[in-house]
């Protein structure tokens, strides 16, 4: 039987982590205890190491992201997840003999109104048809096969709810095990309500479309919100979202054309046709389509596509206020690897720039813009725009601005 690993998610838990680690080592003497330190600003890491844990130090990104990155640093086999402030014996979870065992608290702990838990239960039922009691419980045992199926996990505080959904939809044996556990409860104060508000947002995002970023983090795709700020590009958002949800491994013009009828091919045909209808101009359609494609090709690192959109808006001195507001709103979340634009957002923002370019550029200036975008498209297809940016010092510095390492 493979050796168990206990993985503890922690952020600013200096006062509790030592007791938690010591108790876990007592309960599981043959296991390795690993603490995923999600950018703590106190002595959490040092306290955990002093208690005997191995610490994976990470920039602050969120609970799900921390678990995903730390899980890769653990040896294979079964995994026990738990929170840094949990109190009680978790051995029954590891002894359950199921794929995914979830701790169900025998007594109510917490001073909230139960809204987050109620929403989580409703989301699980809507996605799976099953009712669970503890969709938010962070105390979970995963068999080796379940671990392979469920990682990488969803981002932020939505990690447990999405994990439950994924396990049920995958047909894994899921069981809730009632345990006499305790933890530090949030109370009905401003900080408590802010925490629960963030939890609710993460829950909703986690059960929606997700994708893996360049680091392998599973992030929510939020680019569809561009349609709220710029409803005129809603068809482009729809085409991009279809590609986000059902695309294959193809990347670039040649790969998409060679793959036949795919969602990528649908975009290659649909966006120019839509642009031709919008602009009533062949050159305008080409300009919009190329702009949408280039910005999409830039969406390979956090914040890159958004910076290009904001820079393009500055150069054109024109962009819809709604689209600008969406870009500014999403920028910090995109940079911190909490969300992703995906094709829905990057294609749509590129289309916004393209439409504005059609309005402002005509004659030789429009032809020049088409030529420049065509060159970038060829570079992206043969090499990559990312390589070009990262090999150019000034562009590299701008690209890295505001991004976590």
N, C-alpha and C positions, 0 to 999 in steps of 0.2 A: 504494500500500500504506500502511495506517495506521501511524503511528509507534508503536513499542513503548514500553511502560511497564514498568519493573522495580519491583516492590513487595516490600519487605523487612520482615518482621515482626521486631520487636526489643523486648526488655525487659532492662534492666540489662546492656547490651552495650558499655559505654564502651571496653573494652580491645580489642574486635574490629571494631566497626562502621566505623571510619575506613578500615581496610585493605580491608574488604569493599566499601564504596562506591567507593573509588578504583579497585579492580579492575573493578567492574561498569561504571564510566564508561569505562574503557579498552577493555573488551570490547565495549561497546555505546555508542559515542560519540554516536549520534544519538538515544539513548533518554533519557527522564527517569527518574531514580532517586528513588523515593519511599519513605521510611521510616515505617512505622506504629509509633510509639512507644507501647507498651502500658503506660503508667503507670510508666516507668522512674524509679528513685529516685537514679540517678547521672547522669553527664554524657553519656548516650547521644545525646540530641537535639542538644546542642551539637557533639559530635564528628561526627555525621552531617552537620550543616549545614556545618561547616568543611570536610568532604571534598567537598561539592558536591551533596548530596542535598536534596530538599524533605522536610520532616518534618511529619507529621500527628500532633500531640500528643493523646493520648487518656487518659481515666481507665483504671485497670487493670481489665480485664474478662476477658481471655483472648485467645488467639491468633486463633481464628476470628472473634471479635467485632471485634478490631483490624483484621483484613484486610477484613472487610465494610465497616466505617466508612471506612477509608482508600481502598478501591477506588472509593468514590463521589466522592472528591476527585481522581481521576485522569481524564485525557481518555480517550475511547473507543478501541477497537482492541485488538490483542493484548496479553497481559499475561504477564510472567515473574515467578513467585513464587520467592523464595529466603529462606533463613534467614540471620540476621545473622552467623553464625560459619562459613559455608560457605567452603571453599577449593577452587579449581579452575575450569576453563573451562566456562561454561554455554552457550556459543554453539551447540553442536550441538542443544540443546533448541529454540532459536528457529528453527533451520534444518531441523527435522524434517518440516515440512509436514503435520502431523496436527492434529487438534482439541485433544488433550491429550497432551503429552509429559511423561513422568515420569522423572527421573534415577534410574538404578539404579547403586548404588555398585559400582565394579569391585573394591574391596577392603573387607574388613570393618572397620568403624569402630565402636568402642563396647565397653564392658566389661560389658554386661548379659547376662542369660541368654536373651534372645530371646523372652521370654514375650509382651511387648506386640506385637511384630511377628507372632508366631504367631497371636495372637488376632485381630489386624487382618486377616491373610490369611484366616483362617477366616470372619470376618464378611463379607468381600468375596465369598468363594465362596458362602456361604449366601444372600446377597442377589442374586447375579448369575449364579452357576454358573461364574464365571471365576476362574482362579488368577493372582495377580499376585505379583511378587517384592518390590516396595518400596511397600507400602500406606501407609507412614509418611513417605515422602520428601517434604520440603517444597520441593524444587527442581522446579518445574513450569512448563511453557509452555502457555498457553491462547490459542487463536485468538479472534478477536473474537466469533464465534458461540458458542464454548464458554464464554467469559466470561459472555455474556448468559444462557446456560442454567444455569450452575453457581453464580452469585452471586445472592443472599447465601449464604455458605457456613456450614457447621455450626459450632457453638461449640467453644471450647477446643482441646485437642489432638486432638480427633476430626475436625478439619477435613479433613485429607488423605484419611483412609479414607472418609469420607462423600462427598467429592468424587469419588473413584474409583468408588464405587458409583453415584452419580448419573450420572456420565458414561457408564458402561457400560449402565445401564438406559435412558438416553436415546438409545442407539445411536450415540454419538460414536466417532470413530476415536481409540482410546487406544493409545499405544505407550510401552514402557519403553526408555529409551536408556541404555546402559551408559557411564558416565563415570568418569574417575579423579578422584574428589572426596574431600575430607576435611572434618571438622568437629570441634568440641570434643565429646569423648565423655563420657557420664556413666559414673561408676565404681561399683563395688560397695561403696558406703558408705551411710550412713543417708540423706543427701540424695538420692543416686541412686535408692535404692529408693522414697523418698517421691515423687520425680518420676515414676517408672514406675507407681506405684500411681495417681497422679492421671491419668496418661495412659490407663491401663486403664479407669478410671471414665469418662473423657471419651469413649473409644472406644465403650463400651457404650451410653452415652446418645446419642451422635451417630447411631448406626444405627437408633435407635428413632424414635418419633413426634416430630416437630418442628413448630414454628409460628413465625410472625413476630410479634414484639412491636411496641409502638407506635413504636419507633425503626427497625423494619425488620430487627432482628437475628434470625437464625434460631436459636432456642433449643430445647433438649430439653424435652418435656412430661413432667413427673415427678409430676403430681398423682395418678396411680394408686396411689402409695405410701400414700395416705390409707387405702386399704382394708386395709393391714397394721396400721395403728394403730387403725382403727375398722372391723373387718370387717362390722359390722352395716349399713354404708352401701355395701357392695360393689355392689349393683344400681345405685345412683346413680352410682358411679364408672364402671360399664360404660356407662351411658347417656351420661355426659359424654364418655367416651373416644370413643364412636361419633361424637359431634358434633365432637370435636377432629379426627378422622381424615377425616370425609366431609362436613362441613358446607359449606353454600354461603355467600354473602355476607350472608344475612339476619341482622338483629339486632333484638331486641325482639319483644314479643308479636304486634303487628300484622303485622310483616314475616314472622314465621314462619307465622302463620295464613294469610296471603295467598299464601305460596309453595307451599302444599299439602303433600304427603307428603315431609317432609325429616327429617333427624336432629334438627333443632331442634323440629319438631312432635312427634317421638317423645319427646323430653324433656318437652315441655309436657303430654303425656298420661301418660307412664310414671312420672314422679316423683310426681305427685299420687296415682296409683293405688297405687304402692308405699307411699306415706305413709299412705294410707287403710288398707291392709292392716296396716301396722306399728302404727298408733295406734288402729285401730278407732273412729275419731272423725272426723266431717266437718270440724269446726273444727280438729282436730289435723292433718289432712291438708293443709288450706289453710295453716296456720301453717308446716308443714315445707316445703311447696312454695314458698311465698313467700320463706322464709328462704334456700332453696337458690338461688332466682333472684336475689335481691338481692346475695348474696355473689358470684355469678357476674358480675353487672353491675359489681361493684367491681374485678374482676380486669382492669383496663385499664392499670395502671401497676405497676411493681415494688413488691412488698411491701404493696400496698393491701389486697388481700383477706385476707392473713394477719394484718395489723394489726386488721382488722375482726373476724376470728375470735377473736383473742386478747382484744380488748376485750369482745366479746360473752361470751366465757367468764368474764371477770372480773365482768361485770355479773350474769350468771346464777349466779356462784360454783359453776359445775359444768360439767365437760367431761371426756370420757374421757381418761385419762392418755396412752393411745396416740396419740390425735389431737393432744393438746397437744404431745407429744414430736415428732411429725412436723412440726407447724407451726414449732416452735422450730428443728428441724434444717434445714428448708428456708428459713427466713427470710433468713439471710445470702446464700444463693445466689440467691434471688429478688430481693433488693435490689440485688445486684451484676450483675443481668442475665446470670446464668450458666444459669439454668433458669426454667421457667414452670410455674405450676399448671395452666393450661388449664381447660377446662370440667370435666374429670374431677375435679380437685382442688378447685376453687372450689365447684362444685355439691355435692360430698360434704361439705366442711367446713360449708357452709351448712345441709345436711341434719342434720349433727351438732348444730348450734346449735338447729335447729328441734325436733329430738326432745327435747333437754334443756329447751327452752321448754315443750313440751307437758307434761313431767313437773312443772315448777315453777309453771306458770301455769294458772289455771282461771277460769271465770266472766268478770267484767268485765276482769280483767287480760289474759286471753287475747284477748278481743275487741279490747282496746286495742292489743296487740302486732300482731294481724292488720291493724288499721286503719293503724298506722304503716308496716308493711311494704308494704301496698297503696299507700299514698301514695308511698313510695320507688319502687315498681315503675312507677307512672304517670309519675313524674318521669324515671325512667330511659328510659321508652318515648318520651316527648315531647321530652326535652332530653338530659341525661345526668347520672348521679351524679358523674362526674368534674368536670363544669363546676361543679356545686354545691359540691363540695369545694374546688376551686381558687379559687372566688370568695369563700370564707369564710376569713378570716385564720387563726383557730385551727385549723381542720381542715386548711388548706393546710400549716401548719407541721408538724403531726403526720404528714400524708401524706408530706412530703418527708424526714422524719427517717430517716437511715441510707441514703438513696438517692444514687447517683452523679448528677451533673448530666447 
